[in-house]
Amino acid sequence: MAAVKLKGSESNLASATNVGFATLVRVVNNKTSTQLITLKNAGGTTIGTFTMTAGSVELVKKTSTDTLTGANTSLAVKVASTW
């Protein structure tokens, strides 16, 4: 995984959040089962979804006003790339 610079505090995705208007978000599935992550635009239209396996970590690029939703065990934090 690429190195990232933390830009905020981690919070869960139990409800839709733009994660501090982030354009790059680190998401971790802190559960022993799969979790569905949903990306929506500011108007609430679904852009896409993906499934995270248990214990996995993903980096999500998005527009600052797009929101992510998962579960209370899906954790997200605003990051910056160091690529």
PALUM-894844 format. One line per field, with one value per residue: residue in one letter; x, y, z of N, C-alpha, C, O in turn. Coordinates in Angstrom, 2 decimals. Layout:
BEGIN
residu = [A  ...]
n_u = [X  ...]
n_v = [Y  ...]
n_w = [Z  ...]
ca_u = [X  ...]
ca_v = [Y  ...]
ca_w = [Z  ...]
c_u = [X  ...]
c_v = [Y  ...]
c_w = [Z  ...]
o_u = [X  ...]
o_v = [Y  ...]
o_w = [Z  ...]
end
This chain:
BEGIN
residu = [M  A  A  V  K  L  K  G  S  E  S  N  L  A  S  A  T  N  V  G  F  A  T  L  V  R  V  V  N  N  K  T  S  T  Q  L  I  T  L  K  N  A  G  G  T  T  I  G  T  F  T  M  T  A  G  S  V  E  L  V  K  K  T  S  T  D  T  L  T  G  A  N  T  S  L  A  V  K  V  A  S  T  W]
n_u = [0.85  0.43  2.15  0.53  -0.58  -1.99  -4.99  -6.97  -9.26  -10.14  -13.35  -16.57  -18.54  -21.28  -23.36  -24.07  -21.28  -19.05  -16.52  -14.99  -14.86  -13.07  -10.86  -9.42  -9.64  -8.96  -10.15  -11.17  -12.18  -13.27  -14.12  -15.11  -16.37  -17.59  -18.14  -20.30  -19.55  -20.72  -20.68  -21.81  -23.05  -23.28  -25.97  -27.20  -27.33  -26.36  -23.07  -21.38  -20.59  -18.71  -17.35  -15.80  -13.45  -13.09  -11.25  -9.84  -8.17  -8.70  -8.03  -9.90  -10.68  -12.39  -14.83  -14.84  -17.38  -18.77  -20.23  -19.57  -20.82  -21.13  -20.79  -21.07  -18.71  -17.10  -14.43  -13.19  -10.86  -9.66  -7.09  -3.88  -2.08  1.22  2.58]
n_v = [-1.18  2.25  5.05  7.42  10.71  11.74  13.61  14.20  13.00  9.63  8.24  6.56  5.01  4.85  6.54  8.66  10.51  13.15  12.98  15.12  16.75  15.43  14.38  12.16  9.17  6.98  3.84  1.40  -1.91  -2.88  -5.37  -8.85  -9.81  -9.30  -5.96  -3.59  -0.72  2.45  4.97  8.19  11.02  14.59  15.14  12.81  10.67  7.42  6.70  4.54  1.24  -0.90  -3.96  -4.65  -6.86  -8.77  -7.04  -5.56  -2.82  0.13  2.71  5.48  7.51  10.54  13.13  16.20  16.76  14.40  11.55  8.90  5.77  3.16  0.96  0.90  -0.22  0.28  2.22  5.51  7.97  11.17  11.61  12.41  11.83  10.53  9.96]
n_w = [0.00  -0.68  0.79  2.89  3.83  6.80  7.13  8.86  11.40  12.07  11.32  11.48  8.82  9.08  8.44  5.61  4.52  3.61  4.39  5.51  3.25  1.61  -1.06  -1.37  0.30  2.97  3.60  5.91  6.57  9.46  10.42  10.66  8.43  5.03  3.68  2.21  0.41  -0.46  -2.89  -3.40  -5.26  -4.53  -4.79  -4.04  -5.77  -6.64  -7.43  -7.48  -6.14  -3.94  -2.65  0.39  1.65  4.70  7.12  5.26  3.50  1.67  -0.76  -1.71  -4.37  -4.87  -5.64  -3.84  -2.68  -2.88  -1.24  1.13  2.24  4.57  7.04  10.66  11.37  9.28  8.65  8.08  6.83  5.96  3.63  2.14  -0.82  -1.11  -3.35]
ca_u = [0.00  1.17  2.18  -0.43  -0.49  -3.27  -5.52  -8.10  -9.47  -10.95  -14.73  -17.24  -19.36  -22.64  -24.25  -23.38  -20.36  -18.06  -15.24  -14.28  -14.67  -11.87  -10.81  -8.79  -10.08  -8.53  -11.28  -10.81  -13.27  -12.85  -15.08  -14.69  -17.16  -17.54  -18.97  -20.56  -19.30  -21.45  -20.26  -22.90  -22.74  -23.90  -27.42  -27.68  -27.34  -25.27  -22.03  -20.90  -20.43  -17.73  -17.35  -14.52  -13.30  -12.81  -9.94  -9.14  -7.98  -8.74  -7.98  -10.98  -10.63  -13.74  -15.00  -14.94  -18.76  -19.30  -20.31  -19.37  -21.62  -20.80  -21.36  -20.37  -17.38  -16.32  -13.78  -12.64  -10.12  -9.16  -5.65  -3.25  -1.13  2.64  3.16]
ca_v = [0.00  3.51  5.90  8.53  11.71  11.92  14.97  14.30  11.91  8.52  8.12  5.45  5.33  4.39  7.43  9.30  11.58  13.52  12.76  16.40  17.22  14.76  13.86  10.85  8.63  5.63  3.13  0.09  -2.75  -3.34  -6.42  -10.17  -10.18  -8.30  -4.78  -2.85  0.72  3.15  6.33  8.97  12.43  15.51  15.05  11.54  9.63  6.46  6.66  3.16  0.49  -1.98  -4.80  -4.79  -8.11  -8.61  -6.52  -4.93  -1.37  0.66  4.15  5.87  8.87  11.03  14.57  16.63  16.76  13.03  10.93  7.46  5.13  1.76  0.48  1.51  -0.81  0.78  3.42  6.33  9.16  11.99  11.47  12.95  10.90  10.92  9.37]
ca_w = [0.00  -0.77  1.99  2.85  4.88  7.47  7.05  9.76  12.36  11.56  11.78  10.81  7.65  9.36  7.68  4.50  4.90  2.59  5.09  5.58  1.87  1.11  -2.42  -1.22  1.60  3.36  4.21  6.45  7.05  10.78  10.76  10.18  7.25  3.97  3.84  0.99  0.49  -1.51  -3.22  -4.00  -5.49  -3.56  -4.95  -3.52  -6.79  -6.48  -8.46  -7.53  -4.89  -3.95  -1.46  1.07  2.39  6.13  7.49  4.14  3.45  0.30  -0.97  -2.60  -4.93  -5.07  -5.64  -2.44  -2.17  -2.91  0.08  1.30  3.27  4.77  8.30  11.80  11.45  8.14  9.17  6.99  7.20  4.86  3.48  0.94  -1.42  -1.10  -4.55]
c_u = [0.89  1.13  1.20  -0.18  -1.87  -3.70  -6.71  -8.14  -10.40  -12.35  -15.40  -18.11  -20.80  -23.68  -23.42  -22.52  -19.42  -16.64  -14.39  -13.95  -13.40  -12.00  -10.09  -9.07  -9.51  -9.70  -10.79  -12.09  -12.80  -13.79  -14.58  -15.52  -17.07  -18.47  -19.10  -20.34  -19.99  -20.94  -21.41  -22.44  -23.50  -25.42  -28.02  -27.77  -26.13  -24.35  -21.54  -20.82  -19.28  -17.78  -15.93  -14.51  -12.94  -11.39  -9.20  -9.09  -7.97  -8.56  -9.04  -10.76  -12.05  -13.72  -15.26  -16.35  -19.42  -19.29  -20.04  -20.27  -21.20  -21.53  -20.60  -18.99  -16.55  -15.74  -13.10  -11.90  -9.63  -7.65  -5.18  -2.24  0.27  3.34  4.00]
c_v = [1.24  4.26  7.05  9.46  11.90  13.38  15.17  13.13  10.87  8.55  6.99  5.95  4.87  5.26  8.15  10.47  11.89  13.42  14.04  16.97  16.66  14.40  12.52  10.36  7.23  5.00  1.77  -0.63  -3.39  -4.43  -7.74  -10.67  -9.05  -7.12  -4.08  -1.36  1.37  4.57  7.02  10.39  13.29  15.48  13.76  10.42  8.72  6.49  5.24  2.54  -0.48  -2.71  -4.88  -6.12  -7.81  -8.11  -5.79  -3.40  -0.94  2.17  4.49  7.31  9.29  12.55  15.00  16.57  15.38  12.45  9.43  6.97  3.66  1.24  1.13  0.91  -0.53  2.12  4.18  7.53  9.86  11.87  12.22  11.93  11.43  10.33  10.37]
c_w = [0.00  0.56  1.80  4.01  5.49  7.45  7.98  10.72  11.75  12.15  11.01  9.65  7.83  8.67  6.63  4.99  3.74  3.15  5.04  4.22  1.24  -0.36  -2.46  0.20  1.79  4.09  4.68  6.89  8.34  11.29  10.16  9.00  6.22  4.28  2.50  1.26  -0.71  -1.65  -3.93  -4.26  -4.50  -3.64  -4.47  -4.54  -6.63  -7.69  -8.62  -6.15  -5.06  -2.63  -0.91  1.82  3.85  6.34  6.39  4.26  1.99  0.33  -2.01  -3.05  -5.23  -5.20  -4.21  -1.86  -2.25  -1.51  0.00  2.41  3.35  5.99  9.44  12.02  10.19  8.58  8.04  7.56  5.94  4.82  2.23  0.45  -1.29  -2.30  -5.27]
o_u = [1.96  0.20  1.06  0.37  -2.82  -2.89  -7.38  -7.18  -11.33  -12.53  -14.87  -18.38  -21.47  -24.77  -22.19  -22.98  -19.04  -15.68  -13.25  -12.91  -12.73  -13.10  -10.14  -8.77  -9.58  -10.19  -10.09  -12.96  -12.02  -14.20  -13.73  -15.40  -16.55  -19.44  -18.14  -20.87  -19.86  -20.78  -21.93  -21.56  -24.29  -26.09  -29.24  -28.24  -25.00  -24.79  -21.29  -20.97  -18.91  -18.19  -14.98  -15.46  -12.53  -10.43  -8.03  -9.86  -7.32  -8.90  -9.08  -10.66  -12.84  -12.71  -15.85  -16.50  -20.53  -18.45  -20.24  -20.48  -20.96  -22.75  -19.61  -18.18  -15.44  -16.49  -12.52  -12.25  -9.24  -6.98  -5.98  -1.61  0.50  4.57  4.57]
o_v = [1.26  4.12  7.58  9.07  12.19  14.28  16.20  12.37  11.20  8.86  6.52  7.15  4.54  4.79  8.23  11.31  11.00  13.76  14.04  17.60  17.32  14.14  11.81  11.05  6.39  5.54  1.07  -0.03  -4.34  -4.42  -7.75  -11.83  -7.98  -7.24  -3.99  -0.81  0.90  5.28  6.52  10.90  12.77  15.78  13.61  9.33  9.20  6.33  4.78  3.22  -0.85  -2.15  -5.14  -6.44  -6.69  -8.68  -5.44  -2.79  -1.57  2.82  3.88  8.22  8.52  13.19  14.25  16.34  15.21  12.80  8.79  7.66  3.01  1.11  1.83  1.46  -1.05  3.06  3.57  8.04  9.21  12.01  12.60  11.24  12.64  10.19  10.05]
o_w = [0.61  1.35  0.70  5.04  4.76  7.72  7.91  10.84  11.02  13.33  10.01  9.53  6.85  8.35  6.75  5.76  2.98  2.47  4.59  4.03  0.44  -0.86  -3.47  1.17  0.89  5.08  3.95  7.52  8.31  12.45  9.27  8.61  6.51  5.03  1.75  2.22  -1.84  -0.66  -4.93  -3.57  -3.71  -2.65  -4.49  -4.21  -6.48  -8.83  -9.74  -5.14  -6.18  -1.61  -1.65  2.54  4.17  5.81  6.56  5.01  1.17  1.31  -3.07  -2.22  -5.76  -4.91  -3.43  -0.67  -1.74  -0.68  -1.03  3.41  2.33  5.97  9.22  12.76  10.05  8.85  7.14  8.62  4.97  5.85  1.38  1.26  -1.34  -2.29  -6.32]
end
